[in-house]
């Protein structure tokens, strides 16, 4: 294994570890972490709602409406897919 491959392997192992909330460095970092998780979940829910129920809105955006089946499939995969 080359030196670069070894460093890439170490870096990927570091990135794949789960986040330890107790080890966060700044006192407000926990609040910001929780807020970002809530915001990400809200955006995912909004995307799913728009893809499934927003037919009036989609009529004014034909580019998005053209790919609606793919968007719905991706949204379903994100919601139903397993998380590592």
C-alpha positions in Angstrom: 0.0 0.0 0.0 1.4 3.4 -0.9 1.8 6.2 1.5 -1.1 8.1 -0.1 -3.4 5.1 0.0 -2.6 4.6 3.6 -3.4 8.2 4.5 -6.6 8.0 2.5 -7.6 4.8 4.4 -6.9 6.5 7.7 -8.9 9.6 6.7 -11.9 7.5 5.6 -11.9 5.6 8.9 -11.9 8.9 10.7 -14.8 10.2 8.7 -16.8 7.0 9.1 -16.8 7.1 12.9 -20.0 8.2 14.5 -20.1 11.7 16.0 -19.6 11.8 19.8 -21.6 14.7 21.0 -19.8 14.8 24.3 -16.5 15.5 22.5 -17.7 18.6 20.8 -15.4 21.5 21.4 -17.5 24.7 21.8 -20.3 25.0 24.4 -22.8 26.1 21.7 -21.7 23.3 19.4 -24.3 20.8 20.7 -27.1 23.3 20.1 -25.9 24.0 16.6 -25.5 20.3 15.9 -29.1 19.6 17.0 -30.4 22.6 15.0 -28.6 21.4 11.9 -30.1 17.9 12.2 -33.6 19.4 12.7 -33.1 21.7 9.7 -31.9 18.8 7.5 -34.9 16.6 8.5 -37.3 19.5 7.8 -35.7 20.0 4.3 -36.1 16.3 3.6 -39.8 16.4 4.6 -40.4 19.5 2.5 -38.8 17.9 -0.5 -41.0 14.8 -0.1 -44.1 16.9 0.3 -43.3 19.0 -2.8 -42.6 15.9 -4.8 -45.9 14.2 -3.8 -48.4 16.9 -3.3 -47.4 20.1 -5.1 -49.0 19.7 -8.5 -50.0 23.4 -8.8 -46.5 24.5 -8.1 -45.0 22.0 -10.5 -47.2 23.4 -13.4 -45.2 26.6 -13.2 -41.9 24.8 -13.2 -41.9 22.5 -16.2 -38.3 21.5 -15.9 -38.8 20.0 -12.5 -42.2 18.5 -13.5 -40.4 16.7 -16.4 -38.2 14.8 -13.9 -40.9 14.3 -11.3 -40.8 10.5 -11.4 -37.0 10.5 -10.8 -37.4 13.0 -8.0 -40.1 10.9 -6.3 -37.9 7.8 -6.6 -34.9 9.6 -5.1 -37.1 11.0 -2.2 -38.5 7.5 -1.5 -35.0 6.0 -1.5 -33.8 8.7 0.9 -36.7 8.2 3.3 -36.8 4.4 3.2 -33.1 3.6 2.7 -31.0 2.4 5.6 -28.6 4.8 7.3 -25.1 3.6 8.1 
